[in-house]
Amino acid sequence: MRGRFYELIRWSRLFGVFMVICALTACQKSDSTSSSSKVPVHSGGADWLEKSDARKGFVAAPTGQVKDAQGKVIWDFDAFAFVQGNAPATVNPSLWRQATLNNQIGLFKVTEGIWQLRGFDLANMTLIQGKTGWIVVDALTAQETSAAALAFARQHLGPQKVSGLIFTHSHADHFGGALGVVSAEEAKAQKLPIVAPSGFMEEATSENILMGPAMGRRAMYMYGSNLAKSPTGLVDNGLGKAVAFGKLGILQPNITVESETKELLIDGVRFVFHNVPGSEAPSEFTFYLPDFKAFCGAEIMGHTLHNLYTLRGAKVRDATKWASYLNDSLRHVQNSEVVFNQHHWPVWGAANIQDFIVKQRDTYQFIHDQTVRQMNAGLNAAEIAENLRLPPSLDEHLSVRGYYGTVRHNVKAVYQNYMGWFDAHPSNLDPLPALEASEKYVKLMGGVDKVVAAAQEAMAKAEYRWAAELLKHAVYVAPKHTQAKEMLAQSFEKLGFAAESSAWRNFYLTGALELRQGTPEKGMPREAMIDMLTQTPIERFLEAMAASLNAPKAEGKKLKINLVFSDTQQSFVLSLDNSVLHHVKARPDQNANATLTLTKPFFIKMVLGQAGGKDLLLSDQTKIQGSTIDLALFFSLIDKAPGNFPIVTR
């Protein structure tokens, strides 16, 4: 027996070696293709649109514009009217198809008692008929668009009240318009059930406060907020048409789903919630409605491949966890006649629902497993992204095409999740910074003009990725070199026009715009967040303050400041030492350099830059005890992020 046992071990080792050799061989033989994937062919002209589920249940379409209190246009229902007919030469035909489907804007009936408002913002607002009114699922991004959506529904379905509010997850396009649905005062007076998944408030506020300036700047690229809506500019965002940049708010949930599964009765409607944290969002749930035989997949499923890593910047998402939640959903939808999600259009019929979820599940699992296989064969993230392709059985399924996320950057997300930033090549342990490396590359190549000449040759051969790589170095070194900047912009345009992913297209075209027009005057308008900031715990601001400390200026300084909030009855002790700022919720320290007593609204004005040193001294909302000089010194050490930093130049 022992002999046979060791023989088995020997053969298993040989088999393992054989499998590694096979993997390496397969990777080496894999073809390298450009960033433009093969576009699916659609026959029958525009018939596919009429037959599409994106039109099913149509009730009415809005026209005109949504404006804020100052008359600024927040949303234009006719802005994408040009998205019809055949794809122009400046848009990938597959992306054009998605843009056309997302352009079906209006009020839609999902099933008896459930409606959706689509195309009022990036996400959908869903209305579920309760005993006394509508249970609203997700409140869009902006108060202006959510109020317009609800008013449009009342116009066509009758003037019903809001009897419940559900936030499916912690991304702003699903909660930012909450105060357009119901005011905080009304919600409190009516004891309105406001339901959210575990960890919702922490995740919703921390992402927007701590990393707000950097994420906001990159979001301008990802969502094409500065691009003209045209065949050469913004045509779609994959998940929906665009993001509404209006007033952002939030409401504190009074019912939190903490367990894996939880049943609730909301205004007479039975809900079965399923927590799916760490999938598309850190805090998220799906739910089943037994009375309607309907399932809401929130944003873990939809008619596009989603992001395992979002290009605006966020924590990497776990592909296997995501796939496992989709697998669980196959059980949850067993009695469903329709699946509706908080982006795109629903899926009807048991067989279609099962196929839809299986394809999504297997796509995320495939990307994970095949990335890991090639990682273990020795390939790095860029190499795997270059050769990994979905099998035809998945790739031909349009709901997993890369209109938002892509296989290429999702592969890199899987690599990052397991292996981090380092690809194990020693030269990448401590590489030169981008600008210094570019200076040496350009000098080695004979100067900027030689680099531009080489890029011209690459452009003539349609090698736009290589041209962009060359010109990146040239523009870094010579940011005022007109020809280099214009050629880099042209290479970005070529890549953007070919991209199937809306996010890639928007990044490329915004980069081209910035090369030609310079950086925007302002970053994302943080003033629009004031209603959300009011609901944000003070601790989030103090964490952001610590991350804004200018360490070189703070070197060698020791300070202790008491912050006392007269309206919330909270106090914090802030301690600066070793160029690190700490805070603790505690009674004022008698040995502090200064004590600042203020209200939370005034503190938010300081955060937004609407109140300065003079206001601090003269406002009736503040009181200073101790050293005014030390307090002024302390605040001078906190940097204010510009929010409009350059990206394509350094």
N, C-alpha and C positions, 0 to 999 in steps of 0.2 A: 504493500500500500504506500509506504513512504517513497518508493521509487517512482510510482505512478504520480504521486503528489508533486515531486520535484520536476517530473517531466512536464506536468501541466504548467508549473510556474515558468519553466524554460520556454514553452511554446507561447505562453501569454506575453512574455517579454518580447519574443520575436515578433508577435503580432502587433504589439505596441510600436516597435521600431518601424514595422512595415506601414502602419497607419500614418506615422509622422512623415515618412518618405512620400507616401501618397499625397498627403496634405501639401507638403512643400512643392511637389511636382505640379499639383493642380493649381496652386497659387502662381507658380512661375509661368504656367501656360496660359493663365487668364489674360484676356485681351484688355487693353487699356483704352478707355473711351472718354470722350469729352463730357463736360458737365450736363449736356443736353441729352436726356434719355430718349429712347425711341418713342415717338408719339403714337398713341392708338388711333386707328382710322375709324371714322364714323361715317356710315353710308346713309343715304336717304335725305340729304340736305338738312333742313331744319326740323324734319319730322321728329327727331329724337327729343326736341324740346317739348313739343306738344304731348308726346307720349310719356314724358318724364314725370316722376313723382313730385318733382319740385313745383309743379303746377296744380297738383291734386288738392282739392278742398278749398280752392281760391274763393274768397268772399268779396274783397274789394281792395283797391290799390290807392295809396295816398298820392298827392301831388304837392308841388310847392316846396317851401323851405321851413325849417325849424330854426327860430332865432332865440337868442338869450335876451335878458332884460334890457341890454344896451343896444339891441338891434343887430348884433353880430350873428352871422349865419353859422349855426352849429351843424346842421344837416340839410342836404339838398337832395330831394327824392329824384330829381331829374338829372343829377350830375353824371350818372352813368348811362344815360339814354343812348349813347353811341355804341354800347355793348350789345350788338345784335348782328345777325347775318354771319357771313364767313369771317374768319380771322384775318386781320391785316398782317402785312409782312413784319410788323414790329412787335407781334405778340405770338408766343408759342401757341399753336392751335389747341393743344390739350388744356392749357391754362385759359384760353379764350372760352372753351366749352364750359369750364368751371365758373368763369366769370359770368357767363350767360345764365347758368342755372342759379347762381347766387343773386342775379339781377331780377329774380321773380319776387317782387317786393309787395308786401301788404299783409292783410289779415287772412288766415287760413284756418279751416276747420280740420282738426286732426282726426277726431272721432266724436261721437255724441258727448257733449259736455267738456271737450278740450279744444282750445284754439291756440294758435301761435301768431305772433306778430314778428315778421321777418323783414330784414332790410331797413329797420329803424336805427340800427347801430350794428356793431360787429356781431353781437350775439342775438339770440332770440329771446323774446319774452313769451312765456307760456301762461295761459289762463285756464284754471281748472274750476269747473262749476261746483261750488259748495252749497250748503243749505241756504245761507243768507247772502252770499256774494261770491266774488272770484278769489281764489287762492292764486296769488301771483308767484310764478317761479322765475327767478332771476330778474333783476331790475335794470339791465343794460349798463352802459358806462356813465352816461350823463343824465342829470336831472331833467334837462330840456327834452331829450329824446324819449326818456321813459314816460314823462308826462304826456308827450305827444302820442306815444303808442297807446297808452291807456285811454286817452281822449278819443282816439280813432276807433278803438274797440267799443267804447260806449256809444259812439255815433251809430255804429252798425249793429250792435247786439243789445243795446239798451243800457240805461244808466245804473249799472250795478256798483255796489260798494266793494272795497277790498276787505276780504275777511281773513286773510292770512298772507304771509310773505315767506318765501323759501329761497335761501341762497344755496345753490348746489355746490359752489366751491369758492376759493379765496382769491380769484383773479378779478381785477377791477371791472372788466366788461360784464360781470355778472352781479355786481352789487353797487357800483358807483352811482347809479340813478335811483337809489332807494328812496331818497327824499322827494323824488318826482312822483313816486307811487303813493306815498303817505308821509306826512310830516312826523317828526319825532313826538310832537305834542299830541297829534291824533292817535298815533300808535300807542302811546302811554294811556291816553284817556279811554281808548277802546279795548285796552289789554289785548292788543292784536298779537296772535301767535306769530313769532318771527323765528324760523327754524334754520339751523345751520349745522354743518358737520363739526366734529371735534377739532379744536385748535383754530377755528375760523378767524376769530378776531386777531389773534397773535400773528397769524400768517398774512392776513389781509393788510394789516397795518405795518408790520415790520419790513416787508418787501418794498413798500412804497416810501418808507421813511429812511431807512438805513442806506439803501442803494438807489434812492429816487433820482438824483441828478444823473448818475451814470446810465442807469436803465432807461430813464426818460430820453436821454440823448440818443442812445442806440435804438430806442423805439421809434424815433423820428425816421431812422433809416429803414427799420423793419416794416413799418406800416405806411411808409411813403407819405408822411403827413405834409411834406413840403412840395410834393410832386403835383403837377397839373393832372386833373382827371381827363385823360385822353389816350388814344391808341399808342402814343409814345411816352406816356407817363403811367399814372396809377390806373389800373383796370380792375383790380380785385385784391383781396387779402386772403384768399384761400378758404378761410373760415367764414367769411362774409365780405361785404363790400369794403368797409373802412371802419375806422375808430372815430367815434364822436368825441371831440375835445371840448366838452362843456364843463359844467359844475359837477364835481365829484363829491359824493357823500357816502355815508354808511349808517346803518342802524345796528345797535347792539342786539344780538339774538337773545331771546328769553327761553328758547328751547334748544338744547344742544344734544345732538345724537352722539353719544360717547361709545356705545357698544357696537360690535360688528354688525348686528342686525337689530332694528328697533321698529316696533309697530306703534303708530300714533293715529289718533282720530282728530282731524283738523276740519272744523266747520262741517262735521258730518261725513267727511270723506276719509276712507281708510287708506293709510300710507304704510308701506313696508320699506324702511330705509336700509341701505347697505353701505357702510363706510368703505371707501376705497382710497385711503390716504397714501401719499407718496406715489401716485400714478401721474395723471396729467397735472395735478396740483398737490401741494403738501396736505391740504385739507379739502376733502371732496367726498360727496356721496351720490349714489344713484337711488332710485326708488321705483317700487311697483305699486300700481293702483288696481287692486282686485276688482273694484266695482266697475272699472272702465276697461279691464283687460288690456292695460297699457303700461308700458315700462319707459321710464326716463333714464337714458344713459348718461345724463349730464354732459361731460366733455371727454369721457374715456373712449367714446366711439363717435364716428361722424363720417362724412363723405370725403375724406382726405387722410393721407398719412399725417399724423401729428408729430410734434417735436419731442424727442427724448432730451434734446438740448435746444432751448429757444435762443435765437440769434440776438435778441435784445439783452440776453444775459440773465441767467437764473440758475438755481441748483439743478444739477443733472438728474434726470428722472430714471427710475429703475424699470428697464424693459421687461424683465421677468415678472416683476410685481404687477405691472400693467397687464401683461398677457394673462396672468393668473386671475385678475379681477374680471377680465373679459370671459375667461373660461367659467368662472362662477356665474356670470350673467346668463350663460346658456341655460342654467337651472332656473334662474329668476324669471326668465321670459317664457318658460314652458307653456303658460296659459295665456300669453299675450297675443293680441291680434294686431298690435301696432307698437313700434318703438319710436319714440320721439326724443330728440337730443337738443341741447341748447345752442347748437349751430346747425345750419343746413335744414333739410327737409326730412320727414319721417320715412320709416320703412314699414310697409304693411304686409301681412300674411306670414303664417308660421314658418313656411319653408324659406321665404326671403329673409326673414329675421335671423334664422339659424345660420344661413349662408353668409349673411352680412357680418355677423359677430365672429364666426369661425375664420373668415378671411382676415379680419382685423387682428384677432388673437394670433393667428399663425404668422402674420407679417411681423409683428413685434418680436415674437419668439424666434423667427427665422433670423432677423437682424441680430438679435442677441447671440444665438447659438453659433451662427456662422462667423460673426466677428470674433468670438472667443476661440473658435477652432483655428482661425488664422493667426490670432494673437499667440496661441500656443505653438504655432508653426514658425513663429519668429518675425511675423510682419508687424509693422507699426501702423498707427491709425491712418496716415495718409495713403499708405500702400493698400490697406484693406478697403478703404473708401473708394479707391480707384478701380478695384476689380470686382467688388461684391455686387451682384445683381439679384433681384428677386426672381424666383422661378416663374415661368409664364403663367402658371395656374393662379398666382397671386398678382403678378404685374398687370394682367389684363383686366383685373377687377378694379373698376375706376374709383371705388371708395378708398383704396389704399395708394392711389397715385400721389406723387409728391407736390401737391399744390400749396402746402404750408410747410410741413417738415419734409425732409428728403432722406432717402436711404444713405446718401453720402455723409451728411452731417450727423445723422443718427448713429451711424457706425462709429464716428469719432466720439460720440457721447458714451457709447458702451465702453469704448477703450478708456476714456477718461474716468468713468465710474469705477473701473477695476485698477487701472494702472497709473492714473494721474497724468500730469503734464509731461513727464520724462519718458522718452522713447528708448532709454538705456544706451544710446550712443554717447560715448564720453565727451565728444565735442559739443554736445547739447547740455552738458551739466552747467556751464557758465558761459553761454554765448555772448557775443557783443550785443549791446542794445541796437535797436533797428536803425537809428540814424547813423551811428558810428559804423556799423557794418555796411550801410549803403554808401557812405563816403569812401570806404576802402574798395568796395566793388566797382564803383564808378571810376575811381582813379585807375584801378587795374584794367578796366575796359577802355581806357583812353579818354575819359571825360564824358560829359553829358551829351555832347553832340554825337559821339560814337554810339552811345547807348540808344539815343533816339533813332539813329540810322538803322541799328539792329532791330529796333522795335518796328520800324517801317517795313522792314523785310518780313518780319513775323506777321504783321497785319496783312500784307499782300498775300501771304500763304494761309490766311484765315486762322492763324495760331494765336487767338485772342488771349488765351490764358497766359501764354509765354510773353506776349507783348505787354500785358498788364504787369507781369512780374518784373520785366525789365524797366518799365516806365515808373513803377512804384519807387525803385531806387533813385531814378533820375529826379523825380519830383521831390522826394525827401531831401535830396542834396541841393536842388535848385528849385525851390517852390515858386519862383517868379519866372521860370522858363516857360514862355507861352506855348511853344510847340509841344513840349513834353506834357504839359498839363492837358492840352487839347487832345493829344493822341491818347493819353490815358483815359480821358473822358470818353473818347470814341470806342476804345476797347471795352470799357465798362458797358457802354450802350449795346454793343454787339452781344456781349454776354448776357445782358439783361433781357434783350429782345428774344433770345433763344431759350431763356430759363422757363422751365415748367413750374417751378416754385414761385409763388407770388412774393415770398419773403426774399428770395435771392434776387428776383427782378427789382424789387424796391430798393434793396441794398445797392445793387449796381447802378441804378438810375439816380439814386440820391447821391451816390459818390460822384457821378458825372456832373450833377447839378452843383455840388459843392466846389468841384474843381473850377467850374465856370463862373460861379457867383460868389464864392467864399462861404464862410460859416454863417449860420443864421444869427441875427442880432440877439435873439433870446433863446433860452432852452425851453423845455416844456413849462407852461404857465402854472407855477405852484400855487398861485393865488386861487385858482379854481378848486383847489383841494381843501379850502378852509373848513367846509362842513365836515369833511372826513377827519381832518386834523382835530377838530373839536371833540370827536369821539375816540381819538387815539390816546391810549394810556401815556402818561408823562414819561414813564420809563423808556418808551421807544425813542422819544426825543433826546433823552439823556444818553442813550446808547449811540445815537447818531452824532451827538455833540462830542462824545469821546473819540469817535472815528473821524472827526473833523479837526481834532487838535493838531496844530502845526508843531510837530515835534522839535525841529531845529530851533524855533523861536522859544519853545518851552524849556529847552535844555537848561538844567541847573536851577530851575524855579520850583518853589514849593508854596502851594497856596491851598487854602481850605475855605470854601464858600458854602453858606447855608442858602438853600432855596426854599422859601415858604410860600405856599399857594393859599391865599386867604379865602378863596371861594370853594376850593375842594377839600380844605382842611388836611392837606398833605405837606410833608416837609422832607427834604432830601439834603444830605451832606455830600458835597462834591470835593474830592481830594485830588490835588495834582502833585505828583512826585515821579521822578525817573522818566519824565516826558510821557506819562500815562495818566489818564483821567479816570477816576473811579467814582461811582455814586452808590449811596446806600440810603434806603428809606429809613429815616430816623429823626429824632428830635434835634433841633438846632444845636450845634456844637458851640460851647461857650468860648472855645479858643479859636474860632474861625476868624479869618481876616475880615470877612464882611458877611452880613446877612441881607439878602434881597427878598423882600416880601412883595408878591405880585399876584395878579389873577392869571388864570390859564389863558383867557382870550388875549391878554397883553403878551404873554409868553409866546403864543402862536404868532402874533404880529412880529415879534423879534425873530422867530424862526424863519418867517417869510421875508424878512428884511424890510418890513413896513414900519418898524420902530427902531430907532437908533439910540445913541448915547444921550442926546438931548431929551428925547421922549422919556428915557429911563429916569432922568433927574426931575422932570417937570410933571409927569403924569400923576393923576390922583389914584391910579391903579397900582402904584409902586411905592415902596418905602425902603430906604437904605439905612442900615446901621453898620458902624465900623468904618473901614477904610474905603472911601469912594475910589481912590487911586488904585488900590489892589483889585477892586471889582472891575474897573475899566481895563486894567492889565489882563485880568482873567479872560474877559470877553474878546480882547484883541488877539488872543492866542487861538481863537476858534475861526477856522477858515470858512468862507462861504463858497460853496462849489458853484462854478459859473454856469454849468448846464448847457453850454454851447461850444465846448472845446472842439478843436479840429480833429478830424478822423483820417482824412486822406492826405493831410500834410502833418508834419511834426513841428 
